[in-house]
Amino acid sequence: LAETLLPQIDADDARAIARMREALTKAGFDDVVFEYEPVGAAFSYAARLDHEEMIVVADFGGGTTDFSVMSVPAGGGDGMKILSTGGVGISGDAFDARIIDAVVAPAFGKGTAYTVDGFGGEAPIPAWLYSHLRRWHYLSFLKEESTVKLLDRVSQGAREPAKFERLVRVVEEDLGLPLHRAVEGAKTRLSSEAADRVTLRELDLDLPLTRSNFENWLVEDLDAIDGVLDKVLAKANIQAKNIDRVFATGGSSLVPSVRARLAAKFGEEKVVGGEELTSVAWGLAARARQVFG
């Protein structure tokens, strides 16, 4: 573990590292060095430098957004320092969930009602069923026996049965992953298009989606991300104007409104990328070369 570069790790991280080291040892690796992804990204960026810079590595991944304020030497050699780090569990998956809440869930019957068997009255379809749509792997929880019985009961009295049948089929046919891939694909295309559609042939799904609406749904998430970034800068005792560059990496950094927030804080000319999907792997390879020769 590169103790000179990394901040103190907590108990959960230490346990995870111990488990990974044990697994790698069993696989035949006897010389293991762990490194944080932001360090890998920083090595990728620093390789192009001929002078020292103070940078922010902004890593927008699938599950988390992480920031690191770092001093990086020319070429990514010795002398790299982490001044502060911080993160939040909001990024690509949370952005997908916003699309599901606003566009997909209503097409699956959210907000509609069903006739309550034996009572003759109506009740809203339980909203908690749709919360499981927000993460594809949560949908397996809906296969629990009591929930399957509820789905069947609602199906019998659904006021909009075609919509609710989509939810039932997602559960019964394990279509959660294809559904999320369709959502993610539409989100990705919105980075270059003003509008797109969430389509999934298996469910007869074809839902319009616009970038302007998507950006409105993200405001709360982006505000939370901004708050973490402010704390990371404050922890490093540095102001945004004194940052030389912001190196944005991770697929979610390509979302235009994400990039716009960084530009608003640091200045558009300071925000760089270009290797959003490969910088961490490239930088970790460079770091390994430095460590092992």
C-alpha positions in Angstrom: 0.0 0.0 0.0 1.4 3.4 -1.0 1.3 4.9 2.5 3.1 8.1 1.4 0.4 9.1 -1.0 -2.8 7.9 0.6 -4.7 9.4 3.6 -5.4 7.2 6.6 -7.8 4.4 5.7 -10.8 3.4 7.8 -11.7 0.0 9.1 -13.9 -0.9 6.2 -11.2 0.0 3.7 -8.6 -2.0 5.7 -10.9 -5.1 5.7 -11.5 -4.8 2.0 -7.8 -4.5 1.3 -7.0 -7.5 3.5 -9.5 -9.6 1.6 -8.2 -8.5 -1.8 -4.6 -9.2 -0.7 -5.6 -12.7 0.5 -7.4 -13.4 -2.8 -4.5 -12.2 -4.9 -2.1 -14.3 -2.8 -4.2 -17.4 -3.4 -4.1 -16.5 -7.1 -0.4 -16.6 -7.1 0.6 -13.0 -6.7 3.3 -12.5 -4.0 4.1 -8.8 -4.5 1.0 -6.6 -4.3 0.8 -2.9 -4.1 -2.6 -1.1 -3.8 -3.3 2.3 -5.1 -6.3 4.7 -5.2 -8.0 5.4 -8.5 -7.5 9.2 -8.2 -3.7 8.6 -8.0 -3.9 6.5 -11.2 -5.8 9.3 -12.9 -3.3 11.9 -11.6 -0.4 9.9 -13.1 -2.2 9.8 -16.4 -2.6 13.6 -16.4 0.9 14.3 -15.0 2.5 12.3 -17.8 1.8 15.3 -20.1 3.3 17.9 -17.8 6.6 19.7 -18.0 6.0 21.6 -14.8 4.4 21.1 -11.4 0.7 21.8 -11.0 -2.0 21.9 -8.3 -4.9 19.9 -9.6 -8.3 18.5 -8.6 -9.0 15.0 -9.8 -12.7 14.8 -10.3 -13.7 11.2 -10.7 -17.4 10.7 -11.7 -17.9 6.9 -11.7 -20.9 4.7 -11.6 -21.7 4.7 -7.9 -19.6 7.5 -6.4 -18.2 10.9 -7.2 -14.7 11.5 -5.6 -12.5 14.5 -5.5 -8.8 14.8 -4.7 -6.7 17.9 -4.4 -3.2 17.0 -5.4 0.2 18.5 -6.1 1.6 16.7 -9.2 5.2 16.9 -10.5 6.2 17.1 -14.1 5.9 13.7 -15.8 4.2 12.1 -12.9 7.4 11.2 -11.1 8.3 11.2 -7.4 6.8 14.0 -5.3 3.1 13.6 -5.9 1.1 14.6 -2.8 -2.6 14.3 -1.9 -3.7 17.3 0.1 -7.3 16.3 0.6 -10.0 13.9 -0.5 -13.7 13.4 -0.3 -16.6 11.8 -2.0 -20.3 11.1 -2.1 -22.4 8.1 -3.2 -24.0 10.0 -6.1 -22.9 9.6 -9.7 -23.9 7.6 -12.8 -26.2 5.1 -11.1 -28.0 8.0 -9.3 -28.4 9.8 -12.6 -30.0 6.7 -14.2 -32.3 6.5 -11.2 -33.6 10.0 -12.0 -34.6 8.9 -15.5 -36.3 5.8 -14.1 -38.3 7.8 -11.5 -39.4 10.4 -14.0 -39.9 8.4 -17.2 -39.8 4.6 -16.7 -41.7 4.1 -13.5 -44.9 5.9 -14.7 -44.8 3.7 -17.8 -44.8 0.7 -15.4 -47.9 2.0 -13.6 -46.5 4.2 -10.9 -49.2 6.6 -9.7 -52.0 4.4 -10.9 -54.5 2.4 -8.8 -55.9 -1.1 -8.5 -59.1 -2.6 -7.2 -58.7 -4.0 -3.7 -59.8 -7.7 -3.8 -62.8 -8.3 -1.6 -63.4 -4.7 -0.6 -64.6 -3.2 -3.9 -62.6 0.0 -3.3 -59.4 1.3 -4.9 -55.9 1.8 -3.6 -52.8 3.3 -5.1 -50.2 0.7 -6.3 -47.5 0.7 -3.5 -44.8 3.2 -4.5 -42.1 1.1 -2.8 -42.4 -1.5 -5.6 -41.0 1.1 -8.0 -38.1 2.1 -5.7 -36.6 -1.3 -6.6 -36.4 -0.2 -10.2 -33.8 2.4 -9.3 -31.1 -0.3 -9.0 -31.3 -3.3 -11.4 -29.9 -5.7 -8.8 -32.6 -4.7 -6.3 -35.3 -6.2 -8.6 -34.4 -9.7 -7.3 -35.8 -8.7 -4.0 -39.3 -8.5 -5.6 -39.1 -12.2 -6.1 -39.7 -12.8 -2.4 -42.9 -14.9 -1.9 -45.1 -12.3 -0.2 -44.1 -9.7 -2.9 -44.9 -12.1 -5.7 -48.4 -12.6 -4.2 -48.8 -8.8 -4.0 -47.8 -8.4 -7.7 -50.4 -11.0 -8.6 -53.1 -9.4 -6.5 -52.4 -5.9 -8.0 -52.4 -7.4 -11.5 -55.9 -8.8 -11.1 -57.2 -5.3 -10.3 -54.9 -2.9 -12.0 -56.7 0.0 -13.6 -53.9 0.2 -16.3 -53.0 -3.4 -16.6 -50.7 -3.1 -19.6 -48.4 -0.7 -17.7 -48.3 -2.8 -14.6 -47.6 -5.9 -16.6 -44.3 -4.4 -17.6 -43.2 -4.4 -14.0 -44.4 -8.0 -13.5 -42.4 -9.1 -16.6 -39.3 -7.3 -15.5 -39.4 -9.3 -12.3 -40.5 -12.6 -13.8 -38.1 -12.5 -16.8 -35.1 -10.9 -15.1 -35.2 -7.9 -17.4 -33.7 -5.5 -14.8 -30.2 -5.4 -16.4 -31.5 -4.9 -20.0 -33.8 -2.2 -18.7 -30.9 -0.3 -17.0 -28.7 -0.7 -20.1 -31.5 0.9 -22.1 -31.7 3.8 -19.6 -27.9 4.2 -19.5 -27.7 4.2 -23.3 -30.2 7.0 -23.6 -28.4 9.0 -20.9 -25.1 8.5 -22.7 -26.5 9.7 -26.0 -27.9 12.8 -24.3 -24.3 14.0 -23.8 -24.2 14.8 -27.5 -27.9 15.0 -28.4 -30.7 17.3 -27.3 -33.2 14.4 -27.1 -33.3 10.6 -27.2 -35.5 7.7 -26.3 -35.4 4.8 -23.8 -36.3 1.8 -25.8 -36.6 -1.9 -24.8 -38.3 -4.1 -27.4 -39.0 -6.9 -24.8 -41.3 -4.6 -22.9 -42.7 -2.6 -25.9 -41.0 0.4 -24.3 -40.3 3.6 -26.3 -40.1 6.6 -24.0 -39.0 10.2 -25.1 -36.2 11.8 -23.1 -34.8 15.3 -23.4 -31.5 16.7 -22.2 -33.2 19.8 -20.7 -35.5 17.7 -18.5 -32.7 15.4 -17.5 -30.6 18.3 -16.4 -33.5 19.6 -14.3 -33.8 16.2 -12.6 -30.1 16.3 -11.7 -30.1 19.7 -9.9 -30.4 18.2 -6.4 -27.7 15.6 -7.1 -25.3 18.2 -8.6 -25.8 20.5 -5.6 -24.8 17.7 -3.3 -21.7 17.0 -5.4 -20.8 20.7 -5.3 -21.1 20.7 -1.6 -18.6 17.8 -1.3 -16.2 19.6 -3.6 -16.3 22.7 -1.5 -15.5 20.7 1.6 -12.5 19.0 -0.2 -11.1 22.4 -1.2 -11.6 23.8 2.3 -9.9 20.8 3.8 -6.9 21.5 1.5 -7.0 25.2 2.5 -7.0 26.2 -1.1 -9.4 28.3 -3.2 -10.8 27.3 -6.6 -8.9 30.2 -8.3 -5.6 28.7 -7.1 -6.2 25.3 -8.8 -4.2 25.0 -12.0 -6.3 22.3 -13.6 -9.3 20.1 -13.0 -8.8 16.6 -14.5 -12.3 15.1 -15.0 -12.5 11.4 -15.4 -15.1 8.6 -15.3 -18.0 8.2 -17.7 -20.3 10.5 -15.8 -17.9 13.4 -16.3 -19.1 13.5 -19.9 -22.6 14.6 -18.8 -22.8 18.2 -20.0 -24.3 19.6 -16.8 -21.6 17.9 -14.7 -18.9 19.6 -16.9 -20.8 22.9 -16.6 -20.7 22.8 -12.8 -16.9 22.3 -12.9 -16.5 25.1 -15.4 -18.6 27.5 -13.3 -16.5 26.9 -10.3 -13.0 26.8 -11.8 -13.3 28.4 -15.2 -13.9 26.4 -18.4 -10.3 26.7 -19.5 -9.1 24.8 -16.5 -11.3 21.7 -16.9 -9.6 19.0 -19.0 -10.3 15.4 -19.8 -10.0 13.5 -23.0 -9.3 10.1 -21.3 -12.4 9.8 -19.3 -12.7 6.0 -19.7 -9.1 5.0 -19.7 -7.1 7.4 -17.5 -7.3 5.4 -14.3 -6.1 2.2 -16.0 -3.4 4.0 -17.9 -2.2 5.8 -14.8 -2.2 2.7 -12.6 -0.1 0.9 -15.3 2.4 3.9 -15.2 2.4 3.7 -11.4 3.1 0.0 -11.5 6.0 0.6 -13.8 7.4 3.2 -11.4 7.0 0.8 -8.4 8.2 -2.4 -9.9 10.5 -1.1 -12.6 
